Amino acid sequence: MTIKLLLPYSTYSLVAERAKAEGIDPAYYCSILLTECLGNDIRKTPSKPPIELRAPFPGDSRVIEVVRKLPDTIEQIFAVCRSVWQNKLEFRDAVHKVAKQFEVEETTIRDKCTRRISLPHLQVDTDKFLQMLNQPVALRDYLCHRFPKFSSDITKRFEPIMPQNLSTN
C-alpha cells in the first residue's frame, strides 16, 4: 500500500538528514518512524537521551566516562543475542524475555530483528536473522554496516557476549 505524505520542507529536511545518517531511503525511514511511533504507547515509553553520563565515585579523580546511547533496535537485538548466546534460550523464548524486559510487544522485538535492520537491497526475515544469530561475527558485522555511526560501539558491546565456538564462522 502506498500513502502520499505531505511534509513541510523543514520536516522533510530533518527526515532526509536522519535517513542519510542511518543509510536508508527517506521514504523507508518515514515508514519505520511511523511504525515505531504508532506501535509504542507514547505515555509508557520514556524518552531516552542520546548520551548517558556515568560520573566516577565521589573522591575518584578519573575522568567522567561518556557512553553513547545505542538505538533501541541495537539494544534490543543485543539483548536477544545475549539471551541466546549466554543464557542458551531458544530464539522465541529470548524474544519473549526481551519484550518483557523492554516493556514492548513481542512483535516489536521480532520487527527489530528483521524489518528494522533490513537494507533496501537486502531484506532480513526471521530465517536470515536466525542464520546470522548462528554466525555471531556475521551478525555483528552486518549491524556495523547497517548502523555505521555506531559500529565501534556495536563491536565493543558484542565482543564480550559472542560465543567462542561460533564467533569465527
PAMARVEX-8143 format. One record per residue (C-alpha): residue number from 1; residue in one letter; x, y, z. Coordinates in steps of 0.1 Angstrom, whole numbers, plus 5000, padded with zeros to 4 digits. Example, Ala and Ser with C-alpha at 12.3 -4.5 7.8 and 13.67 -1.06 7.14 Angstrom:
2
   pos   code      x      y      z
     1      A   5123   4955   5078
     2      S   5137   4989   5071
END
This chain:
169
   pos   code      x      y      z
     1      M   5000   5000   5000
     2      T   5013   5035   4992
     3      I   5003   5066   5011
     4      K   5014   5101   5000
     5      L   5026   5121   5029
     6      L   5029   5159   5027
     7      L   5056   5173   5049
     8      P   5067   5209   5054
     9      Y   5102   5214   5038
    10      S   5118   5218   5073
    11      T   5104   5185   5084
    12      Y   5114   5168   5052
    13      S   5149   5182   5057
    14      L   5151   5166   5091
    15      V   5138   5133   5078
    16      A   5163   5133   5049
    17      E   5192   5141   5072
    18      R   5183   5114   5097
    19      A   5177   5088   5069
    20      K   5211   5097   5054
    21      A   5227   5091   5088
    22      E   5211   5057   5090
    23      G   5220   5050   5054
    24      I   5184   5044   5042
    25      D   5159   5060   5018
    26      P   5139   5088   5033
    27      A   5106   5072   5024
    28      Y   5117   5040   5041
    29      Y   5128   5060   5072
    30      C   5093   5076   5074
    31      S   5078   5042   5073
    32      I   5100   5029   5101
    33      L   5094   5061   5121
    34      L   5056   5059   5117
    35      T   5055   5022   5126
    36      E   5076   5028   5157
    37      C   5055   5058   5169
    38      L   5022   5041   5163
    39      G   5034   5008   5177
    40      N   5045   5023   5210
    41      D   5024   5038   5237
    42      I   5039   5072   5240
    43      R   5027   5076   5276
    44      K   5046   5043   5285
    45      T   5078   5049   5266
    46      P   5102   5071   5284
    47      S   5123   5094   5262
    48      K   5160   5084   5265
    49      P   5188   5108   5259
    50      P   5213   5100   5231
    51      I   5241   5101   5256
    52      E   5244   5086   5291
    53      L   5269   5101   5315
    54      R   5285   5080   5342
    55      A   5302   5100   5369
    56      P   5330   5084   5389
    57      F   5325   5077   5426
    58      P   5330   5107   5449
    59      G   5367   5113   5455
    60      D   5377   5095   5424
    61      S   5400   5115   5402
    62      R   5393   5097   5370
    63      V   5377   5114   5340
    64      I   5339   5111   5336
    65      E   5331   5083   5312
    66      V   5307   5093   5283
    67      V   5288   5064   5268
    68      R   5268   5069   5236
    69      K   5233   5056   5238
    70      L   5227   5030   5212
    71      P   5194   5030   5192
    72      D   5167   5008   5207
    73      T   5170   4985   5177
    74      I   5206   4976   5186
    75      E   5199   4974   5223
    76      Q   5170   4950   5218
    77      I   5189   4928   5193
    78      F   5219   4928   5217
    79      A   5195   4916   5245
    80      V   5182   4888   5222
    81      C   5217   4878   5213
    82      R   5228   4877   5250
    83      S   5198   4856   5259
    84      V   5205   4831   5231
    85      W   5243   4830   5233
    86      Q   5248   4833   5271
    87      N   5215   4821   5286
    88      K   5211   4794   5260
    89      L   5175   4803   5253
    90      E   5157   4795   5221
    91      F   5150   4825   5198
    92      R   5113   4826   5206
    93      D   5120   4824   5244
    94      A   5146   4852   5240
    95      V   5121   4874   5222
    96      H   5095   4868   5249
    97      K   5121   4877   5277
    98      V   5134   4908   5259
    99      A   5099   4920   5252
   100      K   5091   4919   5289
   101      Q   5124   4935   5297
   102      F   5118   4965   5274
   103      E   5081   4966   5281
   104      V   5071   4962   5245
   105      E   5052   4936   5225
   106      E   5070   4905   5211
   107      T   5062   4917   5176
   108      T   5083   4948   5183
   109      I   5113   4927   5191
   110      R   5108   4905   5161
   111      D   5104   4936   5139
   112      K   5137   4949   5153
   113      C   5154   4916   5144
   114      T   5141   4917   5108
   115      R   5125   4946   5091
   116      R   5142   4973   5111
   117      I   5177   4960   5102
   118      S   5168   4953   5066
   119      L   5186   4974   5039
   120      P   5168   4984   5006
   121      H   5188   4958   4987
   122      L   5188   4931   5015
   123      Q   5156   4922   5033
   124      V   5161   4903   5066
   125      D   5134   4878   5075
   126      T   5134   4856   5106
   127      D   5153   4828   5088
   128      K   5180   4852   5077
   129      F   5183   4866   5112
   130      L   5185   4831   5127
   131      Q   5213   4823   5103
   132      M   5232   4854   5114
   133      L   5224   4846   5150
   134      N   5243   4813   5145
   135      Q   5272   4833   5130
   136      P   5279   4860   5156
   137      V   5307   4877   5136
   138      A   5285   4880   5106
   139      L   5256   4894   5127
   140      R   5280   4919   5144
   141      D   5295   4929   5110
   142      Y   5261   4933   5094
   143      L   5249   4955   5123
   144      C   5281   4976   5120
   145      H   5273   4980   5082
   146      R   5236   4988   5089
   147      F   5244   5013   5116
   148      P   5279   5027   5106
   149      K   5277   5056   5130
   150      F   5276   5031   5159
   151      S   5300   5005   5145
   152      S   5327   5008   5172
   153      D   5301   5008   5199
   154      I   5284   4977   5184
   155      T   5318   4959   5183
   156      K   5326   4968   5219
   157      R   5291   4957   5232
   158      F   5290   4924   5212
   159      E   5326   4912   5217
   160      P   5322   4900   5253
   161      I   5290   4881   5247
   162      M   5299   4864   5215
   163      P   5303   4826   5219
   164      Q   5338   4815   5212
   165      N   5328   4783   5193
   166      L   5306   4803   5169
   167      S   5325   4837   5166
   168      T   5348   4826   5138
   169      N   5321   4814   5115
END
